[in-house]
Amino acid sequence: MYKALSASGIVALTMGMFLAGSVPAQEPADEASAERPDFSGVYFPWNPNAAPPPQPQSGPLPPPTRTGPTSDGSTGRSPNAPKLTPEYLAQWDIIAASRTAGSYEYDNIANCLPPGMPAMMSMAYGMEIMQTEDRITFFSEHQDALRRVYLDGREPTERHLNDPTYAGYSTGYWDGDTLVVDTVALTTKSFIDSSSPHSDQMMVHERIRFIGPDVLEDHITVNDPVALLEPWEIVRTYRKAAYPNDELREFACAEGLRDAPH
């Protein structure tokens, strides 16, 4: 059974893991740099197992059909959704009922709020990765969301943990050719996926690597000792775009607030 941690407990745990050597010792600069890939570029979601698009047909098209559940919760929870504790499942029921009724109260996207972590890494509209020696920045076209992963050895402090954000506070290190990232300090106003609530104890662990030429994989593990019955895992895959398709557009969600209900 999980045991909840306070903000100071998360700091102590993080620092304890660091001092205990869970983060590998730094390799010599030249040797380590030679192993590190360059993730820089613009990427779009890619599903290697997706079926090819159907061939054009002659004659009238058949009427559209619903092929999957909607995101408002009206068809229940997906079998692959995070397994919530009874308390947080009850919260999800409230969220689903509100959305099904057409309310924007629990719809962050309709309210022009960031998608949050780890939902942000679905990168539905594409993302740009900007990489330097001491940090990596992820920019999502969707909601113009931004997150930074610090690689210079810094750790989250009480100040960060007491000021949670949608992107959270991310630190990482290189394990050979794999970027390992831990994210904490995530606001409870966000969701694990599109609608699953979480507690202030949620932590997101990622292992990001190339699995083929210009194909990037993000293996995400979400731990929450309060909201989840077990860790939730999902793998996202992206393909790097080439010119002239390597551009993102401004999302400008704020423009929609003119028509939002008050």
N, C-alpha and C positions, 0 to 999 in steps of 0.2 A: 504494500500500500504506500502511495506517495505521502510525503510529509511536506506541508507547505513551508515556504521560506519567506522571511521578511526581507525588506530591501537590504538591510545590513547583512542578512544571512546570504543573499545572493552575492554580495560583494565578497564576503568571507569565503564562500565556496569558490567563486571565480579566482580569487587570489590564491586560495589553497591549491587549486588545480595547477595554477601557473607555477607556484613555488615547488610543487611536488614533481614537476617535470612532465605534466601531461602535454604541455606544448613542447615539441621537439627542440633540442638545442639548435641554435643557429649554425648553419653550414658556412664554410668559408665563402666570402662574398662572390668570388669568381665562379666557384663550383655551383653555388645555389642559383645564381643568376642564369647560368647556362641551362638549368632544368626548368626554369619558370617560363610558361608560355605567355604570349601576349594576347589577352582577351579583347583588346581594343577593337571597336567596330560597332556596327548596327546589326541587331539580330531580330528575327521574327520567330514566333512559335513554330515548331516543326514536329510533326508526328510521323516517325518512321514506319509505323504500322497502319497509317491511314489508307483507306481504300482509294484507288485512283478515281478522279471525277468521272461521272457517267458521260457516255458519248452522246452527242446531240441526237435527238429523235425527230423524225418527221411527223407531221400531224399535230393535233392539239395535245398539250401537256395534261397529265392527270391532275386532279385537285390536290393542293398541299395537305400533308398530314403531319401530325405532331410525332416526332421521332425521339423525343427525349423530354425529361422533366423540366419544367420552368424553374427559375431561380427564386421564385417568391415563396416556396415551401408548400404550395398548394397540393403537390403530389407526394409529400412526405420527404424523408431523408434518403439520400442515395446510400446504397450498401457500402460505398467507399468513403462516406463522410466521416469526419472525426467522431469517435465514440465518446459522447458526453456523459458526465455524471448526472444523476437525477436532477440536481439543482440547476445545472446549466442546460439540460434538456428541457426543463420547464421554461427557462428563459427563451430557448429557441422556439418553443410553441407560441409564446407571446409575439416574438418577432415574425414568425410565419403567418400568424393570424392577422397581424397588422399589415403586412405586405400584401397578403391575399385580398384584404379589404380595400387596397388601393392607397394606403397611407404611405407617406414618405418618412415617417418618424424614425424608422430603423433602416432606412435605405441611404447609406453613405454616398453612393454614387449619385443618386438623385439630388442630394444636398451638396454636391461638389466637394466632397471630402476625399482625402487620399484613400486608396484601396487598402493600405496597411500591409504589414508583413505577417505571414508569407504570401497573402493573396496577391500582392504586388508582383511577385515573380511569375504570375501567369502571363504577364506581358502581352495582353491581348492585342495591343496595337503596335507592338514592337518596343525595343529598348536600345539604348546606346550605352556601351561600356567604355569608360575613360580610365586608363590605368597608368599609375606612376609607381615609383619605388615604395612610397610610404602609404599609399591609399588607392582604393579602387572605387569609382563612382558609377552607380547604376542610375540611368535616367529612363523612365518609362513615359512613352507618349500618352498613355492612359492617365488622365487627371494630372499630367505633368509631374508625376511622383518622382521623388529623388531620395536616394540613400547612399551613404558612404560607408565603406569598410576600411578601418584603419589597420595598417600592417606594421606600424612602428613600435609595437609593444605596449602601447597604452591600454589601460583597463577601465571599465566603467566605474565611476565614483558614486557616492551617495547622491551628489547633485544630479547626475544623469538618471539614476534610478528613481529619484523623487520627482522627475520631470518627464514622464513617459510621453512618447510621440508615436505617430502612425508608423514611421519607418523603424523606430527603435534605435538602439545604439549597437553598432556592429563592429566587432574586432575579428581579425583573421590572421592566418599564417599559411605559409606554403608547406605542403607535405609532398615533396617531389614536384610533380606536375599538377597537383590538385590544390585548389584554394579551399581552405577550411575556415568557415565563418560561424561565429556565435553571435546571436542577437538577443538583447534583453531590453528592458525599459520600454515595453510596448503598451500603448494606451488601451484600456478596456473598451474604448469606443469603437475599436476596430473588430474585425472578425477573423477567425482562423482561415476559413475558405470564403465563400460568398455570404454566409449567414450564421456560422457557428460562433457563439460568444466564447470568450476566454477570460481568465483571471489575470491579475497583475503579476502572477508567478510564471507566466508563459515564457519559454525560451525556444528559440529557433536555431537549429543546427543545420549547416549546409556543407556539402562537398561538391565543388564545382570544377569540372574538367572537360577537356576536349575528348570526345569519343570517336571522332573521325575528322576528316578535313573540313574545317569551318563549321563543325557541329558541336555545340556546347551542351553539356548536361548538368543540371542542378538537382542533386539528391537532397531533399528537404526532410528533416525530422523535427516534429513539434512536440515539445514536452510541456505539460501543464499539470502539476500535481493536484490542482483543485478542480479544474474543469474537465480533464480527460481521464477516462478509465485506463487508457494505454497510450503510448506515444503514437502519433499519427505521421505517416510517411507518404510522400508523393514525389514523383520524379518529373521534372520539367525539361524539355529539350528544345533547343533553338538552333536555327541555321543562320550563319552570317550572310548579310546581304552584300551584293556587289553594286558598283556604280552602274546605272544611275538610280538604283532603288535603295541606296543606303542613306536615306534621309527620313527624319521624323518631322511631323507637323505639330504646331502648337494646338493643344487641346482646347484651351480657353473655356473651361466649363463655367466659369463665373458669369459668362454672358447669358447663360440659361437662367440665372437667378431672377432675371426680370420677369419671367413667367412662372416662377415657383409660387406655390400657395403660401400664404402668410398665416 
